[in-house]
Amino acid sequence: VQAHACNMKQHVQLYSCQGLRDDTDDLSLYVQLATMTAANAEATRPEDKDAILAKIPCIAEFDARLQAAIFGEHGLLKRRFV
């Protein structure tokens, strides 16, 4: 959240690309990534989630930047959607 607020350059990495193979018929991982929102984040304690989300001035803008980090021109999956 703080890096986002300070406009720091950020990178996204995947633990595994298993669900992102070009030959897969299962698009559920793509759907999950495309519909991901900070509002649906999980935390062990509800008050932790509330505290973190309270630091995000505009969740829609945060989500848009997250989508750009995943699918954008310089994003994690940039080569998958050429």
C-alpha positions in Angstrom: 0.0 0.0 0.0 2.8 2.4 0.9 4.7 1.7 -2.3 1.5 2.4 -4.3 1.0 5.7 -2.4 4.6 6.7 -3.1 4.3 5.7 -6.8 7.3 3.3 -6.3 8.0 0.9 -9.2 6.7 -2.5 -8.4 7.1 -6.0 -9.9 4.8 -9.0 -9.7 6.0 -12.6 -9.7 4.2 -15.9 -9.9 5.3 -19.0 -7.9 4.3 -21.2 -10.8 3.1 -20.7 -14.4 1.3 -24.1 -14.4 -2.2 -22.5 -14.8 -1.0 -20.1 -17.5 0.2 -22.4 -20.2 -0.8 -21.4 -23.7 -2.4 -24.7 -24.4 -4.7 -24.8 -21.4 -8.5 -24.9 -21.8 -9.0 -23.9 -18.2 -9.2 -20.1 -18.0 -10.1 -19.9 -14.3 -6.7 -18.5 -13.3 -7.0 -15.8 -15.9 -10.5 -15.0 -14.7 -9.2 -14.8 -11.1 -6.4 -12.5 -12.1 -8.6 -10.3 -14.2 -11.2 -9.8 -11.5 -8.9 -9.5 -8.6 -9.6 -6.6 -6.3 -8.1 -5.4 -3.0 -11.6 -5.3 -1.6 -11.6 -9.1 -1.6 -8.3 -9.5 0.1 -8.1 -11.8 3.1 -6.4 -11.5 6.5 -6.2 -13.6 9.5 -8.0 -11.0 11.6 -10.8 -8.8 10.1 -9.3 -5.7 11.8 -6.0 -6.3 9.9 -7.9 -6.2 6.6 -9.8 -3.1 7.6 -6.5 -1.4 8.6 -4.8 -2.2 5.3 -7.8 -1.2 3.2 -8.1 2.0 5.1 -4.6 3.0 3.8 -5.8 2.7 0.2 -7.3 6.1 -0.8 -9.1 4.7 -3.9 -9.5 1.0 -4.2 -10.6 1.3 -7.8 -7.4 3.1 -8.7 -5.3 0.6 -6.8 -7.1 -2.2 -8.6 -6.4 -0.6 -11.9 -2.7 -0.3 -11.2 -2.7 -3.9 -10.1 -4.3 -5.0 -13.4 -1.7 -2.9 -15.2 1.1 -4.7 -13.3 -0.4 -8.1 -14.3 -1.8 -7.5 -17.9 -0.3 -4.1 -18.9 2.4 -3.3 -21.5 5.1 -4.0 -19.0 3.1 -6.4 -16.9 3.6 -9.9 -15.7 1.6 -11.4 -18.6 2.5 -9.0 -21.3 3.7 -11.7 -23.7 0.5 -13.8 -23.3 -1.8 -11.2 -24.9 0.0 -10.0 -28.0 
